[in-house]
């Protein structure tokens, strides 16, 4: 199957199958796209939608975001997970105001220089906010390529250079079609070509899929690292401490924090990690969220 045929079929399918996600609307700003991309990192779409809507209503531009204290961003992040992303968004907003006059840049190098913006996020902003032709590769896209093109049931460990090259080879020549295919390939992987239970019978490219044509063989190659269990992990303890700091508008003492986890040594280690990440600040009377 040629790259052009794959992209055309998937784009035609996407025209009717795309979920009406709010950041896909034609009138959303590049800032709104940036916010969505950071929020979507390792987080389910259903959890992101209400948080994104509230965030954009409260902070519709980088300038408004930059003028607020970082603590407000962390509180608004609530339980979305990986709260450093809230600080990254605040820092990126400040950098956009200071370096780019309050406008999200479209140049890839300028985007990569923003706090919290990596190779995927930079290309996603350039493609989805500005319509530029860049390969955008997430976990879902990698799975679609692995199955449809490479005939593998699993994409294996990620490789930025390889993954971008494989997606670039599939992109249509026009900016508009390339932008659509970036989104369409992600959508196909997220809703049809899923990791554990792919709906091959409803897939628009099932009759061209190399994996299906090969009999859907079991994947026996290397796999990416599995995420550690959440229960009992430092991530869980961090979340419990952050919950206390978000709820309080005064310093929370170490004694008060002792109620969230019985193992004092592990709790102290987690508190130190939060201080190191800038998510907590040590005050004379306890710990608070960052205010500056």
N, C-alpha and C positions, 0 to 999 in steps of 0.2 A: 504493500500500500504506500503510495507516495505521500510525502509530508503535506502537500497541498490538499489532497483528498481527505486525509485525516482531519485537518484543520477545518475544512469546509463542512464536513459532516458534523463534527462536534459543535461548530459555531451555529449551524442550522438548528441543531437540537437545543442549544442553549437559549435561542431566541424565545422558545416556549417554556423551557424547563427551569430557567433561572429563578431562584428564590428572590422575593422582593426585599432584599436587605437594604436598610436605609442609606448606607454609605455608597450604594450603587446608583442612587438617584442622579440624574443629569446635573442638578443644580448644587450638589455638595461641593464644598471648597476643598482645595488641597490640604488645608489644615485638618478638616474633618476626615479625609482619607488617611492622613498620617496618624491621627488618633485611633482610627479603626484598626490600622495595621499593627500598632503597638499593643492594643488591647487583645487582638486575636492571636497573639503569640502564645501557643500552648494552652489556649482557652477556647471552650466551645462557643459557637456562634450564639446559641440561645442565651447564654449568660452575658454575652457582650452587648447585645442589642439594647437592653434598657439602660445599662451603664453608659454606653456611647451616647444615647439620646440625651440623658441627663447631663453628661459632660459638655456636649456641644451647645446645649441650651444655656448652661452656666458660663462656659468659656468658649464663645463662638470664634475667637481669633487668638493667635499666639500672643498678641499684646495683652489681652484680657487675662489670659492664663499666666503670663509672666508677672503681672502686677499682683497676683495673689501669692500668699505665703505657701511654701511647699507643704506645710501641714494640711492645708485645705485640699490639696491634690491627693494626699495619702488618705485622708478621711473619705473623700469622694470615691476613691478606688474601692473602698469597703472590702468585701471578701472575694474580689475578682481573682486573687492569687498573684504570686510573684510581684509584690507591691513596689519593688524597685522600679518597675515600669512607670509608676506614677511619678516618681522623682525624675526619671528619664524624660517623660513628657514635659514636665515643668522646666527642666534644664534645656530641652530642645526648643521650647517656646522662647525662653530667654535668649538662646543663641540666634534664633530666627529674627527676633527683634533687634538684637545688637549687630548682627552681621548682614542681615538681608532686608532691613527696613520693615520687618513685620510680615513679609511674604515668604511662604514656604518655597525654597529654591527648587528648580527643576533639573539643574545640573547634577549628574550622578555623584561626582566628587564632593560637591557641596552638601548633598544629602548624606553621604557617608560620613561627613565630618560632624553631623549632629549627634548629640548624646542618644544612645540607645538604638541608633539606626545602623543596621548591618547590611550585608549584600542583598539579602532577600527584600528587606523593608525598603531600601533605597530604590530598587528596581520596581517594586510594587507602586510606590508613590509616583515615580516618573511615568510608569505605564498607565495607572488608573486615574491619577489626578491630571496628568498632562498629555496623555495619549501617545507617549513616545514608544518606539519599538524597542523594547528590552525583554529578554526572557525572564519570566517570574516563576520561580520554582518553590513550591512548598511540598509537604509530605504527600498530599493528595495527588499533585501533579507527577511526582516521582513514581507513584504507584501506577498511574495510568500509563506512563511511558514504559515502565518496566513490563507491564502486561501486554499492552497493545503493540509495542514496537519490538521489545527485546524478548518477549515470550517467557518472562519470569513471573512467578506468583508474588514475589516480594522484591522491592528495589534494592535491598541490602543497605549497608551503611552509606550515609550521604557523602558526596564529594562535590564541593561547590563548583570547581572548574568543570568536572565531567557533567554534572547535572545541568549547568547553564548551557554547555555546548549541546547537549542532547535536546534541550528545549529550544534553543536557538535554531537548530536544524529543522524543527517542526513549524516555526513561526511563519505565517504568511508574510508576503512582502510589504503590504500596506500597513501603515500605522494603525488604522482603525481595526482591520481584521486581526492584526497581531494582539492588540489590546483585548479584543473580544476573546481570542483563543486563550490568552493567559487566564482570564476569568473562567472560561468555559471548561478548560482542562481541570482546574481546581474544583469546579462544581461537579463535574463528572466523578472525580475521585471521592468527593465528600458525600455524594448522595446515591451513586450507583456503583462505582468501582471501589467499594469499601474494602477495608482490610480483611475483616473476618467473614462477612457474608455478602459478597458482591452479587448484585442483581443483574446477572448477565443477560437474562431474558428481556430486560428492558433497556439494555445498553445500545446506543445508536451505532456503535462500531463493532458489535459482537461478531458479525460475519467477516470482519477484517482483523480481529484481535489475534495476534500471534500466539498468545497464551491459550486462548480457547481453541484455536485451530490445532494446537499441539496436544489437546486433551486435558488442559488445565493441570499440568504436572505439579507435584509438591515441590516447593522451593527448598533446596538443600545447600544453598550458599551462605555466606556470612550475613549476619543480621546486625542491625543497629542495637545499641545498648538499651536495655529495658529500664524504665523509670522505677526507682525504688518505691516500696510501699509508703503510703502517706501516714497510715496509722502508726503512731509511736516514733515517727521520724522527726528530725530537727525542723523540717518544714511545718509539721503540725504545731510544734512548740512555738515557732516563730509566729504562726498565725494567731495562736492564743495570746501571745504577748502583744502583738499588734492590735488585736481586738480591744485589749485593755487601754492601750495608749490612744486609740481612736476615740474611745468612749469618754475619756477624761479630758477636761480642759484645764488641768493642773498637773504638776508632776506626780507620777505614780511611783510610790516607794518600792524598794526591793522587797520589803515585807509583804506589801499588797500583791506583788507579782508572784510570790511564793505559792499562792493558791492555785495558779494555773498549771503547775507541774511539780510533782513531789521530789524528783531528783534534782537537788540543788546545784550540783556540779554541771549537769547538762543545761539547766536553766541559765546559769551564769554564762556558759559558753554561747548559748543562743543570744543572750542579751549583748554580749560582746560582738557577736557577728552583726547584729542589727546596728550597733553603734558604728562598726566599721563600714557598713553599707550606707550610712547616712540616714537610715530610716528612724533612728532613735537618737536622742541627745541627752547626755548626762547633765542634770541640773543639781544644785545643792540639795534639793529636797527629793530627788528621785529622777525619773526619766520621762521625757516628753517627745512628741513628734517634732520634726525640724520646722522652725518658724522663719528661717532665713537661709 
